[in-house]
């Protein structure tokens, strides 16, 4: 039989268990993290792997207590172990999690807070990051630098950040901080800490008009074409999108607003770069990168492969690199290439054909009518080439 119990907030001791009706001496073995200070012949210390293996091997012949930090129900190894045991062989006793602890201190309703963990995890879940009034983060020593990168285009007035440091300890700290000017000398980031970020802005709904973007002489993928482009990219949350020849950044920005993508913008024109930066701030775009210069010189230096690529500009040099972009694209990824001149369209087709890359071709012609007299305002014809990188068939190279 296994009893899984949370130790609550505070130091790595069994002191918090004294408030729970449980007799520690009744257990044959007590399993806990290696950081706990308790010791004894019946105590087994170690990480998750050691705890899991011992419990799975001995739960039928020993009465085991598994002590986890915080709550067994909140990003805990306790639940992972429980799921591997027969239901009649496991009992779970809850305790206070870091999330509930902060909610009680700051009077925050459950419905107003979203949660995700960056403890030992590489990526931010954008579906839960600053989508609700509050975002609660379980952190490790790398979290601060990830957050600084993620919010670098926000204004200071867009968010309010509270750190919960060494919760339940005698020297705990719960106070507001400036993430961009974080005092690394004051906090030991190897110690347990959490972040609570309050969202102070109203999110865009992803249906922006052209006038919502700063542009260079109106240089922008117009609204209807922008929507069709995003639809044709088959975007999904948390995918990495490369927006090459970003212009005003409108396509990549709406990809984030509507689908919560991680977007990398490439733009060589310095004037347009200024507009992109303004638009990223005005639309509160998170966890993005903006690279300035010749795109074909930059993307070979990036390690992570994208799941989606949008080529909206960049000229003949970028077109010559379409086979390289195809190789960088993840399996089942989509590359969408826009062209408004026959010269570029012809070059794109020739490059893709020579590389034996299959593609679909679409032509979009739009005419809008404006003003009280409904004056005709035709837009330039847009050509789109869509490439889907399918899994290689078995036996092919």
VODREN-402261 format. One record per residue (C-alpha): residue number from 1; residue in three letters; x, y, z. Coordinates in steps of 0.5 Angstrom, whole numbers. Layout:
<atoms>
ATOM     i    aa    east   north      up
ATOM   NUM   ala       X       Y       Z
...
</atoms>
This chain:
<atoms>
ATOM     i    aa    east   north      up
ATOM     1   unk       0       0       0
ATOM     2   unk       2       7      -2
ATOM     3   unk       0      14       1
ATOM     4   unk       2      20      -2
ATOM     5   unk       2      26       2
ATOM     6   unk       4      33       0
ATOM     7   unk       9      37       5
ATOM     8   unk       6      44       3
ATOM     9   unk      10      50       3
ATOM    10   unk      17      51       7
ATOM    11   unk      23      48       8
ATOM    12   unk      25      40       7
ATOM    13   unk      23      37      13
ATOM    14   unk      17      33      16
ATOM    15   unk      15      39      20
ATOM    16   unk       8      41      16
ATOM    17   unk       6      33      17
ATOM    18   unk       5      34      24
ATOM    19   unk      -1      38      23
ATOM    20   unk      -4      32      19
ATOM    21   unk      -7      26      22
ATOM    22   unk      -2      21      20
ATOM    23   unk       3      17      24
ATOM    24   unk      10      17      21
ATOM    25   unk      12      11      25
ATOM    26   unk       7       6      22
ATOM    27   unk      10       6      15
ATOM    28   unk      16       1      13
ATOM    29   unk      19       6       9
ATOM    30   unk      18      13       8
ATOM    31   unk      21      16       1
ATOM    32   unk      22      23       0
ATOM    33   unk      27      28      -4
ATOM    34   unk      34      28      -3
ATOM    35   unk      34      35      -1
ATOM    36   unk      30      33       6
ATOM    37   unk      34      34      12
ATOM    38   unk      31      28      16
ATOM    39   unk      34      21      16
ATOM    40   unk      33      14      19
ATOM    41   unk      34       7      17
ATOM    42   unk      27       7      14
ATOM    43   unk      28      13      10
ATOM    44   unk      30      13       2
ATOM    45   unk      32      19      -1
ATOM    46   unk      33      21      -8
ATOM    47   unk      30      24     -15
ATOM    48   unk      23      21     -18
ATOM    49   unk      27      15     -22
ATOM    50   unk      29      12     -15
ATOM    51   unk      22      14     -12
ATOM    52   unk      18      11     -18
ATOM    53   unk      23       4     -18
ATOM    54   unk      22       3     -11
ATOM    55   unk      15       4     -10
ATOM    56   unk      13       0     -16
ATOM    57   unk      18      -6     -14
ATOM    58   unk      15      -6      -6
ATOM    59   unk       8      -3      -6
ATOM    60   unk       5     -10      -5
ATOM    61   unk       9     -12       1
ATOM    62   unk      11      -6       4
ATOM    63   unk       7       0       7
ATOM    64   unk      10       6       4
ATOM    65   unk       9      14       5
ATOM    66   unk      12      18      -1
ATOM    67   unk      13      25       1
ATOM    68   unk      13      30      -4
ATOM    69   unk      14      38      -4
ATOM    70   unk       8      42      -4
ATOM    71   unk       1      39      -7
ATOM    72   unk       1      32     -10
ATOM    73   unk      -4      35     -15
ATOM    74   unk       0      41     -17
ATOM    75   unk       6      39     -22
ATOM    76   unk       8      33     -18
ATOM    77   unk      11      27     -19
ATOM    78   unk       6      24     -14
ATOM    79   unk       1      24     -19
ATOM    80   unk       5      20     -24
ATOM    81   unk       7      15     -19
ATOM    82   unk       0      14     -17
ATOM    83   unk      -3      13     -24
ATOM    84   unk       2       7     -25
ATOM    85   unk      -1       4     -18
ATOM    86   unk      -8       0     -18
ATOM    87   unk     -13       5     -15
ATOM    88   unk     -14       0      -9
ATOM    89   unk      -6       1      -7
ATOM    90   unk      -6       8      -7
ATOM    91   unk      -8      14      -2
ATOM    92   unk      -7      21      -3
ATOM    93   unk      -7      27       2
ATOM    94   unk      -7      34      -1
ATOM    95   unk      -3      40       2
ATOM    96   unk      -2      47       0
ATOM    97   unk       1      48      -7
ATOM    98   unk       5      54      -8
ATOM    99   unk      -1      57     -13
ATOM   100   unk      -6      56      -7
ATOM   101   unk      -1      59      -2
ATOM   102   unk       0      66      -7
ATOM   103   unk      -7      66      -8
ATOM   104   unk      -9      66      -1
ATOM   105   unk      -4      71       1
ATOM   106   unk      -6      76      -5
ATOM   107   unk     -13      74      -5
ATOM   108   unk     -14      72     -12
ATOM   109   unk     -20      68     -15
ATOM   110   unk     -19      61     -18
ATOM   111   unk     -22      63     -25
ATOM   112   unk     -17      69     -26
ATOM   113   unk     -11      65     -26
ATOM   114   unk      -8      61     -31
ATOM   115   unk      -2      56     -29
ATOM   116   unk       4      53     -33
ATOM   117   unk      11      51     -31
ATOM   118   unk      18      53     -33
ATOM   119   unk      21      48     -28
ATOM   120   unk      26      44     -33
ATOM   121   unk      22      46     -39
ATOM   122   unk      24      49     -45
ATOM   123   unk      18      53     -48
ATOM   124   unk      13      57     -46
ATOM   125   unk       6      55     -47
ATOM   126   unk       3      61     -50
ATOM   127   unk      -4      59     -49
ATOM   128   unk      -4      60     -42
ATOM   129   unk       1      66     -42
ATOM   130   unk      -2      73     -41
ATOM   131   unk      -9      70     -43
ATOM   132   unk     -12      71     -37
ATOM   133   unk     -12      76     -31
ATOM   134   unk      -6      73     -28
ATOM   135   unk      -1      68     -30
ATOM   136   unk       2      64     -25
ATOM   137   unk       9      61     -27
ATOM   138   unk      13      55     -23
ATOM   139   unk      20      57     -24
ATOM   140   unk      27      54     -25
ATOM   141   unk      34      58     -25
ATOM   142   unk      33      60     -33
ATOM   143   unk      26      62     -32
ATOM   144   unk      28      70     -31
ATOM   145   unk      32      70     -37
ATOM   146   unk      26      67     -41
ATOM   147   unk      21      71     -39
ATOM   148   unk      26      77     -40
ATOM   149   unk      26      75     -47
ATOM   150   unk      18      74     -48
ATOM   151   unk      16      81     -45
ATOM   152   unk      22      85     -49
ATOM   153   unk      17      88     -53
ATOM   154   unk      12      90     -48
ATOM   155   unk      11      97     -44
ATOM   156   unk      13      97     -37
ATOM   157   unk       5      99     -36
ATOM   158   unk       3      93     -39
ATOM   159   unk       4      88     -33
ATOM   160   unk       6      87     -26
ATOM   161   unk      10      82     -23
ATOM   162   unk      10      79     -16
ATOM   163   unk      16      74     -14
ATOM   164   unk      14      69      -9
ATOM   165   unk      21      67      -6
ATOM   166   unk      22      61      -1
ATOM   167   unk      15      61       0
ATOM   168   unk      14      58       7
ATOM   169   unk      21      59      10
ATOM   170   unk      23      64      15
ATOM   171   unk      26      69      10
ATOM   172   unk      20      68       5
ATOM   173   unk      19      74       0
ATOM   174   unk      13      76      -3
ATOM   175   unk      14      83      -7
ATOM   176   unk      13      86     -14
ATOM   177   unk      19      86     -18
ATOM   178   unk      21      89     -25
ATOM   179   unk      23      83     -29
ATOM   180   unk      27      87     -34
ATOM   181   unk      32      90     -28
ATOM   182   unk      32      84     -24
ATOM   183   unk      37      84     -18
ATOM   184   unk      40      77     -19
ATOM   185   unk      45      79     -13
ATOM   186   unk      39      79      -8
ATOM   187   unk      36      72     -10
ATOM   188   unk      39      65     -11
ATOM   189   unk      35      62     -17
ATOM   190   unk      37      55     -15
ATOM   191   unk      32      56      -9
ATOM   192   unk      25      55     -10
ATOM   193   unk      21      61     -13
ATOM   194   unk      15      63     -17
ATOM   195   unk      12      69     -21
ATOM   196   unk       5      71     -21
ATOM   197   unk       4      76     -27
ATOM   198   unk      -2      81     -27
ATOM   199   unk      -4      83     -34
ATOM   200   unk      -6      90     -35
ATOM   201   unk      -7      91     -42
ATOM   202   unk     -13      88     -46
ATOM   203   unk     -11      83     -52
ATOM   204   unk     -12      84     -59
ATOM   205   unk     -18      80     -62
ATOM   206   unk     -13      78     -68
ATOM   207   unk     -18      82     -73
ATOM   208   unk     -14      88     -74
ATOM   209   unk     -15      93     -79
ATOM   210   unk     -10      96     -83
ATOM   211   unk     -10     102     -80
ATOM   212   unk      -8      99     -73
ATOM   213   unk      -1      98     -76
ATOM   214   unk       5     103     -77
ATOM   215   unk       7     102     -84
ATOM   216   unk      12     105     -89
ATOM   217   unk       8     109     -94
ATOM   218   unk       2     104     -93
ATOM   219   unk       7      98     -95
ATOM   220   unk       3      92     -92
ATOM   221   unk      -1      85     -93
ATOM   222   unk      -8      88     -94
ATOM   223   unk     -13      85     -89
ATOM   224   unk     -17      80     -93
ATOM   225   unk     -10      77     -96
ATOM   226   unk      -7      77     -89
ATOM   227   unk     -13      73     -87
ATOM   228   unk     -13      68     -93
ATOM   229   unk      -5      68     -92
ATOM   230   unk      -6      66     -84
ATOM   231   unk     -11      61     -86
ATOM   232   unk      -7      58     -91
ATOM   233   unk      -1      57     -86
ATOM   234   unk      -6      52     -82
ATOM   235   unk      -3      55     -76
ATOM   236   unk      -3      52     -69
ATOM   237   unk      -2      54     -62
ATOM   238   unk       6      54     -60
ATOM   239   unk       8      53     -67
ATOM   240   unk      15      57     -69
ATOM   241   unk      13      61     -75
ATOM   242   unk      19      65     -79
ATOM   243   unk      16      71     -82
ATOM   244   unk      21      73     -88
ATOM   245   unk      21      79     -91
ATOM   246   unk      16      82     -85
ATOM   247   unk      15      89     -88
ATOM   248   unk      10      92     -82
ATOM   249   unk      10      85     -79
ATOM   250   unk       2      85     -79
ATOM   251   unk       2      77     -81
ATOM   252   unk       7      75     -76
ATOM   253   unk       3      79     -71
ATOM   254   unk      -4      77     -72
ATOM   255   unk      -1      70     -73
ATOM   256   unk       1      71     -65
ATOM   257   unk      -6      74     -64
ATOM   258   unk     -10      69     -67
ATOM   259   unk      -6      63     -66
ATOM   260   unk      -1      64     -60
ATOM   261   unk       5      62     -65
ATOM   262   unk      12      64     -63
ATOM   263   unk      14      68     -69
ATOM   264   unk      21      70     -71
ATOM   265   unk      21      76     -76
ATOM   266   unk      26      78     -81
ATOM   267   unk      27      84     -84
ATOM   268   unk      33      88     -88
ATOM   269   unk      30      95     -89
ATOM   270   unk      31      99     -83
ATOM   271   unk      25     104     -83
ATOM   272   unk      21      98     -84
ATOM   273   unk      24      95     -77
ATOM   274   unk      22     101     -74
ATOM   275   unk      15     100     -75
ATOM   276   unk      15      93     -74
ATOM   277   unk      18      94     -67
ATOM   278   unk      12      99     -66
ATOM   279   unk       7      94     -68
ATOM   280   unk      10      89     -63
ATOM   281   unk       9      94     -57
ATOM   282   unk       2      96     -59
ATOM   283   unk       0      89     -60
ATOM   284   unk       3      86     -54
ATOM   285   unk       7      81     -58
ATOM   286   unk      10      76     -53
ATOM   287   unk      16      71     -54
ATOM   288   unk      18      73     -61
ATOM   289   unk      25      75     -64
ATOM   290   unk      26      81     -69
ATOM   291   unk      32      80     -74
ATOM   292   unk      35      86     -78
ATOM   293   unk      39      84     -84
ATOM   294   unk      39      80     -90
ATOM   295   unk      35      74     -88
ATOM   296   unk      38      69     -92
ATOM   297   unk      45      70     -88
ATOM   298   unk      41      70     -81
ATOM   299   unk      37      64     -81
ATOM   300   unk      42      59     -83
ATOM   301   unk      45      61     -76
ATOM   302   unk      39      59     -72
ATOM   303   unk      38      52     -69
ATOM   304   unk      31      51     -68
ATOM   305   unk      27      49     -74
ATOM   306   unk      20      52     -75
ATOM   307   unk      14      49     -76
ATOM   308   unk      11      54     -81
ATOM   309   unk      15      59     -86
ATOM   310   unk      12      65     -89
ATOM   311   unk      16      68     -95
ATOM   312   unk      12      75     -96
ATOM   313   unk      18      79     -98
ATOM   314   unk      26      79     -99
ATOM   315   unk      27      79    -106
ATOM   316   unk      31      74    -111
ATOM   317   unk      36      72    -106
ATOM   318   unk      31      69    -101
ATOM   319   unk      28      66    -107
ATOM   320   unk      34      62    -109
ATOM   321   unk      34      59    -102
ATOM   322   unk      27      56    -102
ATOM   323   unk      30      49    -102
ATOM   324   unk      34      51     -96
ATOM   325   unk      28      53     -92
ATOM   326   unk      24      47     -94
ATOM   327   unk      30      43     -91
ATOM   328   unk      30      47     -85
ATOM   329   unk      22      46     -85
ATOM   330   unk      20      41     -80
ATOM   331   unk      16      34     -82
ATOM   332   unk       9      36     -84
ATOM   333   unk      11      43     -84
ATOM   334   unk       8      48     -88
ATOM   335   unk      11      54     -92
ATOM   336   unk       7      59     -96
ATOM   337   unk      10      64    -101
ATOM   338   unk       7      70    -103
ATOM   339   unk       9      74    -110
ATOM   340   unk       6      80    -113
ATOM   341   unk      10      80    -119
ATOM   342   unk      10      75    -125
ATOM   343   unk      18      76    -125
ATOM   344   unk      18      73    -118
ATOM   345   unk      13      68    -119
ATOM   346   unk      17      65    -125
ATOM   347   unk      23      65    -121
ATOM   348   unk      20      61    -115
ATOM   349   unk      17      56    -119
ATOM   350   unk      23      55    -123
ATOM   351   unk      27      54    -116
ATOM   352   unk      22      49    -113
ATOM   353   unk      21      45    -119
ATOM   354   unk      29      44    -120
ATOM   355   unk      29      42    -113
ATOM   356   unk      23      37    -114
ATOM   357   unk      19      40    -109
ATOM   358   unk      12      39    -110
ATOM   359   unk       7      45    -109
ATOM   360   unk       0      48    -110
ATOM   361   unk      -1      55    -113
ATOM   362   unk      -7      60    -111
ATOM   363   unk      -8      66    -115
ATOM   364   unk     -12      71    -111
ATOM   365   unk     -16      77    -114
ATOM   366   unk     -19      82    -109
ATOM   367   unk     -23      89    -111
ATOM   368   unk     -26      93    -105
ATOM   369   unk     -31      99    -105
ATOM   370   unk     -30     105    -101
ATOM   371   unk     -33     111     -99
ATOM   372   unk     -40     114    -100
ATOM   373   unk     -40     113    -107
ATOM   374   unk     -37     106    -106
ATOM   375   unk     -31     107    -111
ATOM   376   unk     -28     101    -114
ATOM   377   unk     -21     100    -111
ATOM   378   unk     -18      94    -114
ATOM   379   unk     -12      91    -110
ATOM   380   unk      -6      88    -113
ATOM   381   unk      -7      80    -115
ATOM   382   unk      -3      76    -110
ATOM   383   unk       0      69    -112
ATOM   384   unk       1      64    -107
ATOM   385   unk       5      58    -107
ATOM   386   unk       4      53    -101
ATOM   387   unk       9      47    -100
ATOM   388   unk       7      42     -95
ATOM   389   unk      13      38     -92
ATOM   390   unk      11      31     -92
ATOM   391   unk      14      25     -88
ATOM   392   unk      19      21     -93
ATOM   393   unk      16      14     -95
ATOM   394   unk      20       8     -92
ATOM   395   unk      25       6     -96
ATOM   396   unk      26      13     -99
ATOM   397   unk      32      18     -98
</atoms>
